[in-house]
Each structure stands twice: as structure tokens, then as C-alpha cells.
Amino acid sequence: MLRQVLHEGLRTSFHKLGHFVANHPVFFASAPVLISILLGASFSRYRIEENVEYLLAPKHSLAKIEGNLVDSLFPVNRSKHTLYSDLQTPGRYGRVIVTSRRGSVLDPHHVNSVLKLHNTITQIQVPMLGFNYTFAHLCLLDESKSCIVDDILRVLEEMRSARASNHSVPPLRYPITKLKDGREAYIGHQLGGVLASGGRDGVRSARALQLTYYLQAVSPLNEVVAASWELLFCRELENFGKAHPELSLHPFTSSSLQRDFQRTSRVSERPLLFSLAVCLSLAMLCCSMRDCVRTKPWLGLLALVTVSLATLTSAGILNLTGGKYNSTYLGIPFVMLGHGLFGTFEMLSSWRRTREDQHVKERVAAVFSDCMLPFTASTALHVVTFGIGASPFTNIEAVRLFCQNACISVLFNYLYILTFYGSNLVFAGYLENNYRHSLFCRRVPKPELLQQKPAWYRFLMYTHYNEEATEAGPLCAYESHLLVAFMKRYYCDWITNTYVKPFVVLFYLVYVSFALMGYLQVSEGSDLSNVVATETSTIAYTRAQQRYFSSYSPVIGFYIYESIEYWNTSVQEDLLEYIKGFERISWFESYLNYLHGLNITTSLSRSNFTERLRSGFLRQPRYVHFTDDIIFAKRSDGEFDVVASRMFLIAKTTENKREEMSILLDTLRKLSLTSRVKFIIFNPSFVYMDRYASSVGAPLKNSCIAALFLLFFSTFLAADPLVNAWLTVTVASVEFGLVGFMTLWRVELDCVSVLCLIYGVNYAVDSSAPLVSAFALGRESTRTRWVKLALEQHGVPALQSYLCYGAALLPLAAVPSNLTRTLFRCLFLTAIITAFHCLAILPVLLTFLPPSKKKRRERKNAAENREEIECVEMVDSTRVVDQITTV
């Protein structure tokens, strides 16, 4: 009883709201336009977010805490040449992968070309404030105040010198080689596609070579100069590649990722305009019919105008509040489009079901009473799900910002549909009630006068006059609409046919099996190349990296952050056990070998161990570079102690490099918790990998839980409690299929796909709620009959929105960007799977699953019988009283 009272109270409120909008159509049509224009003028404050790590790396992660600790001990900016990472190297730098089209890069003529390239890069000049800056002015310096360059360049110099003096070329070890000065250097990230003689023997050939030039940015002027140097670096490599076609060059700089991430917005401009034009044309076509009075092409156009005004308003609010734009916002217009199309097409469908003899204000009020309650509920679901994603608990900033702006956009989209679109429905209603042409606004002559006009005039002015108001009059007039006729005459009978239902159920089982197969193969997409444009230097560089340099992991820093007993034999054994199995550059292992070479035991006293380390080992020319890896502190008794140190480890990897690195990271962290040696591990790439899966999946999980709670607690607002049960089952089925088929279509679980999954919850409720509600409210008929009626009323607007939304998504497939590719695939799958559920699965299942119509008919018949019996008894008792009175 309470449910029915609340339901009717809300319908009455929306009925009054419809009356209010119909009484003031000019105000409600002009106010949204003026607000959008005023807020749209704020685009002078348009700014772009340039920090990709801020957007895509988890905000709260152990890797960031470890990075801060590491930076306090061994500044990362000074050790980034040893702490190698692919796309996440901090600071300014320029990097190039050189591959040979034929032969090995170690061939004499290729070696000369690479060294010539190196000289060309070091001579790049950046004119600034009357001074020409070169690499020597910007480079990162070592302890001898010399520019830090890659060790492979020293190897190539040695090879060229040996060949010039007719000496035999020294064997090149891989991945750790020994330089001319006796120092060991790791070159696994500098030499790729290696074919070795066997094990750690000399390298026979190599297909690729990577050079990195690290820059300093210690002041604002230095930062500007370094940015200009990176641009000239890419330009110089392009010119060098044209002059040396035997080599392929793949440049990458610190700004390449940010530039290619934002390039998606630029390459998407034309496809988005084409998408708007296609959707606009199809929306007008879906609202058109043969009858020139009842056709509503302008309302199809105004549906897109409403969404555009809401987009402009929300963008203006973003600019005024100091927000910055990023490429993930490309998905917000499609969120608003899907939400707005359902609302506008439902209003138009409800308008067709009103009586034409009623006043326009009554018809508009009836439309609001019929449509706005489910549309408001779905809008509330949008706000709740995206609001949860916009909360501070969301760990990825790109997801939080998207949800925040999507929440604002959907809210204004709802308000503008109520006001702007509702007022334009009033204007269209007056044209229809006065029998005026919907395009030319000219009054259509009556049939007897129209017959006297030429054939072309009769064709343009054709309409169906309803002089006598009847119940079936308007419906018969609107049956000339193509989609209405198709749904009523063909599709409803076909989908509820007894012989069709088993095939639909079988097809649904096939759908579930394929979805399960994909669901079991879900993988996280923490690769940053998944969010950049495709035809860019980042993609070319990443492909070369994966092809030639995937054999070894990034360099992992192994940091011991407290004083331990390095001289203790058991501690030495533990340390050697931890780093066993890695390729390593370790001062500790080199020092133990140094002591063995001097026939000195490694089990020394504290003072002897430290003194030989400081005054003996670190004074040797081939070991002096280890000075940066050890921090000494003077004790109160005057002796020195090792308070912190670091080593560098490299793991052997395969093609699944990121997955293996995530597993390795978890394994080493668990070991650090149980080990008596307190250590941490760090690499700049860990900031992106650490807790990425949980950070990405948390907004989706929280949004789904919030949606379920909202559906549960709003049960008393629905006409039937089973409505929310059916919506919950539908959402679960759609989301399960979306995750499975998304994986089968090679879409990984990253921030973009998770945003699409959150939207999938809302899209499924948008499309299925009117259908299920109409079926649940049915009385005095069979289930099949009410399924047909529900499809006739709500199947047409759902089909119209699917067609327009799918057409709007198709141009996205042509955008050369990985971000828009993910966006297109996820949203297109959302539309297809939801349409399959709404137009096929739900109509079939509702014909033989609850809620039951038979029990309601029996209850109603029983109630009528009880009323008849009470009436008979009352008549009989009255007759008895009369007889007693007579006696």
C-alpha cells in the first residue's frame, strides 16, 4: 500500500511539473541556451593536464612511499642512468632505438653510423637568451664532472679503435660486459635482438641498439632549454634517418608520452564531428513518418541539441573551477548521449500514446507523468555510480576526474531534457493540434480541399485527420511509423512465438559460455601505450622495445636502508641467496670477490671489514663507481659504518614482461617482510604497476555495490518489487557478458575500460527499466499479451536509441588511437549486449518467469466474488429485518 501511495504521489508531482513547463515554454526553452552560452564563454581558461603519472598512476601505493625513501637516500634523478626503466624514467631525457635493416648493428659500417649519430646528437644547439646550449651544458654529470653516456658507446669506441689498429676485437659479453678499465657494466637495455655464441660468451650479432641522453633540469630556464633540446633531438633524428636509410630510428623523449596521450583529442576532432552528423541524421530519420503533421524530425534534432547544450554547460563549469582537460574526457559525450537518447525517445513515444483531443498542456503533463519517474530513477543511478567513482577513495586520478565530470554532465543533461526538450515538445504539440506541417509550419488543408491540389502538394501535405476523438484514433495514425509498425505487426509476434523461445534461450546459453570463457582470461592493462594515439613515436618505440628488449626486466634497485652486519657470515649468505638468480651489479658481491682475490677471509671484524672497503676496495679504478652505492656514517667512537647501500638486479623475462614483473614485485615484497635484512626494491615503473589491478577495479566494484543498494532500497518506489529484482539480474548479466566479450576482443582492464563498465550498469538500467515496469503493471491478461504491449510501448524508443547510439559510435573505430579503440569496443559491446537483453532475452524470459499474471487474475476474481457474497448477505439480512418489523 505504501509503495502504491509513493508511486502515485511521484507521478502526480511530475504531472504538475509537466503542467508548469507547458505553461512557461518560452522561459524553459531559452534559459538552458543562455546558461550554456554564458558558461561556454569560459573556454578562454581551457587548460590541458600534462602530468601523465598524476592521471594514470595509483595515488596511494607502496611504490610511491618506497620511492620517497629511496630518493632521500640515493637521489633518483642522479641515478636514473643506472635505474633504467622503459617509459617511466623521471626527469628530462632523449632516447633512441637504432635497428639495422640488414645485418648486425655491430658490423663495422653500422658502428661508424651509430658513432656518427652520437656525435650529431651531442652537437645539437639550442639558442636561448643569446647563448647556444649543447648537450655538454645540459647533461647529467658523474663524479668526475663528465657527461654520463651509455656504456655501449664506450664498447663501440673500443671496437672501432681495435679495427683501426688491426687488432682483434675483444669479445663482447652479454648482458653484463667488462669494459676496458675493468669495470663491469650491464648492457641488456642497450643492446637488443642479441644472438650469442652460448651462455655468457661473446655476442655474434645484434639487431638493435638503444642510446639514452639524460638531461638536468635544475632551474626553470634549464627546464625550458631541455624541452627545446628534446624537440630538436627528434627533428635531428628524423633528418639523420633520411640520410642513412640502412638504419631505422625510433626516438622517444620525456614529453613523448604526454604529447601522444593528448594527441588523441586532436585526431578525434573530425571523427567526432562526423559521429555527431550521423547520429543527428539518424535521429531525425527515426522521428520521421509519412504523416506531415505527426512526424517529429525537429524533436530528433533537438534531442542532440539538448545533449550538446548539457555538454557545453558541464565543460564551462570544468573551466571555471580550474579543471584541466585530458583525453579520457572523450567518453563523457557518449555517456550523455546514451542517457539522453533514452529519455527523449521515451518522451516522444509517450506523446504518441496520448489522446489527440486533449489540450497540449494535458498531453505534456501526461508525458511527464508517464516517463519522468523511471527516467529520474535512472538518472539517480547515474549520479550514484559515478559519484562513488568520483569519491576520494578512487585511487586513479583519471578515473576520479572522469566520474566527477560525468556526474555533473548527466545531471545537467537530465535538467535540460526536463526543461529545454520538454518546452520544445510543447511547441511541437501546438503545431500538431493545429494540423500544421511539422517542417514548414503551414496549416494542412482538409482532405476534400487537399484533393484539389497537385500531386506533389498532396504528397508533402499528407496527414490523417481525426475529426472524431476516439481511443484508437491516434494509435492508428501513428502506426504508419516504420518502427512502430514493424514492432507491433511483426517483431512482437515473432519473439513470443513458442517455436522461437527455445532458440533464444539456447542463444543466451551460448552467450553465457563465451562470456565465461572471456571472463576467465581477464588481464590488467597497465601498459601506458594503451592510452596514446597509434601513429606516434611512443607506439613505434614501444613496439621496438617489445621486439628487441623484452628479454630482461627494468633494472631493479635493491636498497638496504638500515645498518646490518655485512661482516657476518650468515648475513652474507642471506644476501647472496636473495640476489641469486638475477643478473646483478653488486658492490657487495664484487667486494667479497675482491677479498677472495687477496686471499682474505670475508668473515672480518666490523672495523676491518669497513676499513678495507673504504680505503682499499673503493680506491681501485674499476670499483670506484661503487662509491655512489654506499652511504657511510661516522660513529661516536670515530669508526665508520655502512648505514645504507644499494645493488642493482635484472630478471630474465619473456613476452609477458609486465605480468612477470608484477609477480616478482609481490614476491620480493613478501620476502622483505620476513627477512632479517631490511630492504626495499624500487624502479620508477613500479609506481604504475603497484596495486594497479585493485586500483582500477575498485571504482567498478564500489559502483556496482552502490547500484545494487540503490535498487534494493528503491524497491518501495517501484510498482512491483520484482521490477528491481529483474533489473538487478539484467545488470549482472550485461556486466558479465561485457567483461567476457571485452576480453575476447583483446581489450584489457585499464582505466578506460573500467569507466565503460561503470557506464554499462547505467545503460542496462536505462534500457530495461521501462520494459520491465510496463510488464509488471499489467493486469487482467496473459504474460505473453503484456510482453507484447510492453514491447509496443517501449521497444520502439529502445530500438531508436540503439540505432542512433551505434551509428554515433562507428566513426570512433576510424580514430588512430588506442584510447578511442578501447572506448569504441567497450561502448559498442555495451549497446549490442544491452539490446540483446532488452529486445530478446527479457521478452522471452518474462513469458514464463515471475511476476505471474494468473495469480493476480485469481485474486481479483476472488475479491469480486467476496463482494457479491457480501451484497447477497446484506440483502437477505435486510429482508429478515423487514419481516420482523412487519410482524
C-alpha positions, -999 to +999 in steps of 0.1 A: +000+000+000+028+024+009+046+016-023+015+024-044+009+057-025+045+068-031+044+057-067+012+077-074+025+107-054+056+109-075+036+105-107+013+133-096+043+155-089+057+150-123+022+156-138+022+190-121+058+197-133+047+189-168+018+214-165+043+240-152+067+235-181+038+237-206+026+270-191+061+286-194+076+270-226+095+301-237+113+305-205+123+269-202+134+268-239+156+299-236+171+296-201+193+265-209+205+281-241+216+313-223+233+293-195+252+272-220+264+303-239+275+321-208+294+291-194+307+282-228+325+316-229+348+303-202+369+283-228+395+311-226+405+293-194+409+260-212+439+241-199+454+206-205+467+182-179+503+174-188+513+151-159+505+116-172+518+100-140+494+121-119+465+108-141+473+072-146+495+060-117+477+049-085+477+078-060+482+058-028+507+030-033+536+014-015+558+021-045+554+059-041+564+056-004+593+034-013+603+059-040+604+088-015+625+067+009+649+057-019+651+094-031+661+105+004+690+080+004+701+079-032+685+107-053+667+090-082+673+119-105+711+113-102+709+076-105+683+073-133+710+062-158+716+030-137+680+026-125+668+020-161+631+020-170+613+020-203+586+047-204+587+059-168+622+073-165+620+105-143+633+139-155+643+151-190+660+128-214+662+118-251+663+081-261+666+064-295+664+027-306+686+021-336+679-010-357+696-023-388+675-031-418+701-057-429+729-073-409+740-066-373+743-032-357+778-044-346+790-045-382+818-020-389+798+003-412+768+003-387+792+010-358+805+040-377+770+052-384+759+049-347+790+068-335+783+095-361+748+097-348+761+101-313+783+130-324+754+146-342+732+144-311+759+159-288+763+188-312+727+198-311+725+235-303+696+253-285+697+291-289+684+308-258+690+343-245+719+348-268+737+316-259+738+282-277+732+254-253+745+219-263+743+185-246+775+193-227+757+222-209+726+201-201+739+166-195+738+147-162+773+147-147+791+119-130+816+122-100+843+133-124+821+161-138+819+144-172+787+138-191+771+104-184+767+084-216+757+048-222+784+021-217+776+007-251+791+038-267+824+030-250+822-006-263+816+007-298+846+031-295+868+002-284+856-019-313+863+008-338+898+015-323+907-022-324+897-025-360+915+007-370+947-006-354+942-041-369+938-057-335+913-084-327+881-071-314+876-081-277+847-104-271+815-087-260+798-104-231+760-101-226+741-089-207+770-079-183+802-070-201+836-059-189+849-025-201+884-016-209+890-001-175+880-034-158+846-021-147+815-044-152+785-028-169+750-040-177+741-035-214+709-056-215+688-025-221+713-010-246+718-040-269+688-060-282+680-088-305+712-105-295+724-137-309+752-151-286+776-179-291+762-196-259+756-186-224+777-156-214+801-159-243+807-133-269+779-117-289+778-128-325+752-103-337+726-078-325+696-063-343+691-032-322+709-007-300+695+018-276+710+051-266+698+074-239+709+110-232+700+122-197+695+159-191+694+181-160+665+204-151+677+222-120+661+256-128+631+270-148+655+282-175+672+248-177+637+231-179+628+253-209+661+247-227+658+209-220+623+209-235+636+227-266+665+203-268+641+173-269+622+188-298+655+194-318+666+159-308+635+143-326+640+166-356+677+158-359+669+120-357+644+124-385+669+141-407+696+115-399+672+087-407+666+102-442+703+105-448+710+069-436+682+046-449+701+015-438+691+023-402+657+026-386+655+052-358+627+052-331+630+083-309+614+088-275+617+117-250+603+125-216+575+146-232+566+120-259+541+101-237+523+133-226+522+146-262+509+114-277+484+110-249+469+144-257+472+138-294+441+115-292+420+146-287+433+163-319+430+132-342+394+126-328+380+160-338+368+151-374+355+117-365+336+132-336+320+158-358+311+131-383+297+110-355+275+139-344+263+144-380+255+107-385+237+105-352+218+137-360+206+124-394+196+091-380+177+107-350+158+129-374+150+099-396+139+078-366+114+105-356+100+110-391+070+093-407+047+097-437+022+119-419+035+155-422+017+167-390+026+138-367+062+135-379+087+150-355+122+153-372+128+185-353+125+167-320+151+142-331+174+172-339+166+189-306+174+157-287+210+161-299+209+198-293+199+191-257+228+168-252+252+193-268+239+221-245+245+200-214+280+191-227+288+228-232+275+237-197+295+210-179+326+219-199+321+255-189+319+245-152+351+225-156+369+255-170+356+279-143+365+256-115+401+254-127+399+218-140+422+206-167+413+186-198+426+152-207+419+127-234+398+104-213+370+130-213+362+119-248+339+093-234+317+118-215+297+130-246+289+093-253+277+088-217+254+117-220+243+107-255+232+072-243+214+087-213+197+115-233+185+094-262+166+070-240+149+099-222+139+119-253+127+089-273+107+077-243+090+111-241+082+110-278+068+075-276+047+085-246+034+115-266+022+091-293+001+073-267-017+104-255-051+114-269-051+139-297-084+155-284-067+166-252-051+200-248-014+203-253-007+210-217-026+179-206-007+158-231+027+172-219+017+166-183+007+130-192+041+125-209+059+138-177+038+116-155+044+085-176+082+090-184+099+111-158+097+087-129+118+059-145+140+085-162+146+102-128+154+069-112+179+060-139+195+095-136+198+090-098+216+057-106+240+075-129+247+101-102+252+074-075+275+052-096+296+080-110+295+098-076+311+068-059+337+067-087+344+104-080+350+099-043+384+103-027+386+065-023+392+062-061+430+056-064+435+066-100+430+103-107+419+098-144+390+076-132+381+100-104+381+131-127+361+113-154+334+102-129+333+137-114+327+154-147+303+127-159+282+131-128+279+168-135+272+163-171+244+137-165+228+160-140+226+189-164+215+165-192+186+155-171+176+191-162+178+202-199+157+173-210+131+183-185+132+219-194+146+225-229+133+194-246+100+194-227+093+230-238+101+222-274+077+192-271+050+218-262+057+238-293+056+207-314+023+198-298+007+231-307+018+226-343+002+191-343-030+201-326-035+229-351-027+205-380+003+224-392+031+210-412+059+199-388+086+214-411+070+244-428+045+253-400+019+257-427-017+246-420-026+214-438-058+215-458-086+191-450-089+160-473-117+175-495-096+206-502-063+186-505-077+165-533-079+197-555-042+203-552-014+190-574+002+156-567+034+170-553+014+192-529-007+162-518+025+142-512+040+169-490+008+177-471-004+142-465-019+136-430-046+117-412-074+139-399-091+128-367-123+148-366-139+124-341-119+117-310-116+080-304-094+058-283-078+041-313-076+072-335-041+084-325-027+049-323-039+040-358-025+073-371+009+066-356+011+030-369+023+044-402+056+050-385+080+024-398+095+012-365+061+012-347+045-009-375+075-033-375+074-037-338+036-042-335+029-062-366+060-084-369+085-084-341+062-088-311+045-119-325+078-134-337+098-131-304+069-145-283+063-174-307+065-208-289+090-221-315+113-191-313+117-191-275+138-223-272+163-209-298+165-176-279+172-195-246+198-216-264+214-185-278+216-170-244+234-201-231+259-197-259+263-161-249+270-171-212+295-197-222+315-173-244+313-146-217+326-171-191+355-181-214+365-144-217+359-137-181+385-163-171+411-146-193+408-110-180+441-093-178+451-058-164+463-032-189+489-011-170+508-006-203+509+032-209+509+027-247+472+016-244+461+052-239+480+070-266+474+076-303+486+048-326+506+065-353+530+081-329+566+078-317+555+062-284+539+033-302+568+028-326+593+029-297+572+005-276+569-020-304+607-019-309+612-023-271+589-053-270+606-069-300+642-064-292+645-056-254+619-079-238+645-105-226+653-086-194+633-066-169+639-030-160+668-025-135+655-032-100+671-012-072+678-034-041+681-010-012+692-019+023+680+010+043+695+002+077+728-008+092+733-046+091+763-069+099+778-071+065+808-089+080+787-116+095+789-149+075+753-158+079+742-123+068+765-126+037+749-159+029+714-145+032+722-116+009+738-138-017+708-161-015+684-132-021+701-119-052+709-154-066+692-160-100+694-123-111+718-106-133+733-082-109+756-052-105+765-055-068+792-038-048+788-064-021+795-094-043+823-076-060+838-067-026+837-103-015+854-114-047+880-087-041+887-101-007+889-137-021+913-124-047+936-111-019+932-145+000+915-127+028+886-143+046+852-125+043+845-131+080+863-100+093+856-078+123+834-047+118+863-023+118+885-043+094+856-050+070+847-013+068+882+000+066+892-024+038+860-014+020+867+024+023+904+026+018+911-005-004+882-016-025+867+018-033+900+032-043+905+008-071+897+024-105+874-004-116+855-002-084+854+035-077+819+038-093+805+018-064+811+049-042+777+061-051+761+029-039+772+030-003+764+055+025+789+057+054+783+073+088+808+081+115+801+066+148+808+081+182+840+061+186+854+075+154+848+044+132+828+043+101+798+021+095+777+013+064+742+027+072+726+021+038+736+006+004+721-005-029+726-031-055+710-035-090+692-066-101+679-076-135+655-105-140+652-127-171+617-122-187+596-133-216+570-116-237+546-113-207+571-088-192+546-068-171+528-097-156+561-113-146+573-080-131+541-077-110+546-113-097+583-106-090+574-073-072+549-092-049+574-120-042+602-097-032+580-076-010+568-107+009+604-117+013+613-083+027+587-087+054+601-120+067+638-113+061+661-102+089+678-079+063+656-049+059+654-040+023+631-024-003+631-027-041+623+001-065+621+011-101+601+041-115+578+017-134+566+002-101+546+034-095+523+024-124+523-014-117+518-013-079+482-021-069+471-012-105+446-041-107+430-033-074+430+005-080+413+001-114+388-025-102+378-007-070+357+021-087+338-006-107+332-027-076+321+002-055+298+015-082+282-019-087+276-023-050+261+012-048+239+004-077+227-028-060+220-010-028+201+017-047+180-009-065+173-026-032+163+004-012+142+019-040+120-012-041+093+006-023+092+032-051+086+006-078+052-006-088+063-041-081+092-054-060+101-079-088+109-050-111+141-042-092+149-079-090+147-082-128+168-051-132+195-065-109+196-098-128+198-079-161+226-056-150+246-086-137+241-105-169+251-075-191+282-067-170+293-104-170+289-106-208+306-072-213+337-082-193+339-116-211+335-103-247+356-073-240+385-097-231+378-118-262+381-086-283+416-080-268+406-052-245+425-052-212+412-039-179+425-004-177+411+029-166+392+035-199+375+000-200+366+003-163+348+036-169+329+019-197+319-009-174+306+016-148+285+032-176+273-003-187+255-006-153+235+026-160+229+019-197+214-015-189+190+000-164+181+029-188+170+004-215+154-023-195+136-004-167+107+009-188+101-025-204+101-044-171+079-017-153+053-018-181+051-056-179+049-056-140+020-031-141-001-052-164-034-066-152-062-089-165-043-106-193-017-132-201+020-128-197+025-130-235+000-103-241+017-079-216+051-087-231+037-076-265+022-045-250+054-036-232+074-041-264+049-020-284+052+009-259+089+008-250+106-014-277+104+014-303+122+041-283+148+015-272+154+004-308+156+041-319+182+048-292+202+017-301+204+026-337+214+062-331+239+053-304+255+026-325+258+049-355+274+076-333+300+051-321+310+038-355+332+068-365+353+062-333+366+030-349+384+051-375+403+072-350+440+061-349+443+059-311+444+030-286+423+050-262+394+056-286+398+020-298+391+008-263+363+033-259+346+022-291+349-015-284+336-013-249+307+011-256+297-008-288+297-041-269+276-024-242+250-013-267+249-047-285+246-068-253+220-045-238+199-045-269+201-083-270+189-085-234+162-058-238+147-069-271+152-107-269+162-122-236+138-103-213+107-106-235+112-144-237+120-149-200+091-128-188+066-150-206+073-179-182+090-164-152+076-142-124+058-119-119+027-140-127-005-126-142-026-157-134-024-152-096-034-116-099-064-125-120-074-152-094-070-127-066-091-101-084-118-126-093-118-138-057-122-103-044-152-097-068-168-129-056-164-118-020-181-085-028-210-104-045-215-127-015-215-097+009-241-080-011-264-111-011-260-115+026-268-079+032-299-081+010-310-113+029-305-097+063-324-066+052-353-088+041-353-106+075-354-073+094-383-061+073-402-093+080-396-089+118-408-053+116-440-064+098-448-090+125 
